[in-house]
Amino acid sequence: MTQSADLRSRLGQLIPVFLKLGSLGFGGPQAHIAMMNDEFVVRRGWITADAFAEGLAICEMLPGPASTQMGIYSGYLRVGQLGALVAGICFIAPAWLVVVGLAWGYFRFQGLPQLDALFLGVSPVVVAIILAFCWKLGKKTITDRGKAGIAIATFLATLFTAVPIIIQFLMAGVVGWLMFRPPSEQLQSSRNGMLILPPFLPALPLWLASQPIETLALSSFGGAERMGEFCLPLTLFFLKVGSFIFGGGLVIIPLLEKEVVEQLHWLTTQEFINGVAIGQLSPGPVVLTAAFVGYKVAGVLGALVAAIAIFTPSFAFIMLAAPLLQRLRRMAWVRAFLQGVTAAVVGAIAAASWPLLSTVIVQPTMGASVWAALIGIMAMVALMRFKLPTWQLVPAGALFGLILGALGGG
């Protein structure tokens, strides 16, 4: 078999496997990674267990959805750069189609009593998922007073200042580097009389020019009429977001909520919560909430641009820097910087949860408010005590909401 024929054969093997993973990958990133390990290490022998573990450690270090990056990395190991590209696209595409279809249905039937009832049950579940994720990440991350201080400072800064989340993450990374770097580096810095900043800190976040006063109206289905105005803002915004998702896919919550809702006014708070719910309902990473935002702004084309932009950093990290990432992961200052950022993520998610929680609890009637609170509490118990997966809880909340609507409980 020639080299080109072997390449085509390997690519032909990748496509159906990753389409299957992207279509059936319900249960969040841990489920995705377990399925990939079963497919590539156990069943097919494409990757050794050691190589898979090393790749997973690298992907968890990087910003972005770890499970998607693990898929890209697996494709890279199997077929090189082209394999990484094909694997990533095939893994993301099915969930993107699901999110776009659900976004169309949501905006098409928005205002119907049945849809309002459905999201009366879904929205409290989503907030419970965010709070539970924040709690679990906090238990894992906040292991000393220094990290607790970073988390509290970020929480207060997010609630009471206009400092962009990205700037807060960078500042937290600097503090983490100063606090948690090895003693030898601290001594060297003091001898030099200056701080040796990590090389990527001077990178400034990308700024968007326009901030409309009123919430943006819904685009047409295709969105072509808005691409001239919104293609660049969507691209720049989601490139920025995709470059700073440290700690898991739900880190997208504070990044999006602060700017998409409060500054850019692309979505209302309720639309944002429901968009996160739709992201949870898809088989892919919750980061695909970006496609929901893009659909509201500029239809299907906007959803495509948003998805490409938010995943571009993940592809770039793996495809362009894979040989360097193993060495980077072992650098002490990188680990120290990431400790600071991850602690800040906990505070940012906690702060972003407050307006979402108030929006969910404050309903038009007292009865609806009570039911929303009860559903949220039950979801928290199911997550924390019984460890039920999120992909089961969101449909259960929807069903509960529809029953309440039919009984007049909303």
Helices and strands as residue ranges (DSSP letters): H 3-24, H 29-36, I 37-43, H 49-61, H 66-79, H 81-108, H 113-141, H 145-160, H 165-180, H 183-192, H 224-242, G 249-251, H 252-256, I 257-261, H 269-281, G 286-288, H 289-329, H 332-361, H 366-384, H 390-407
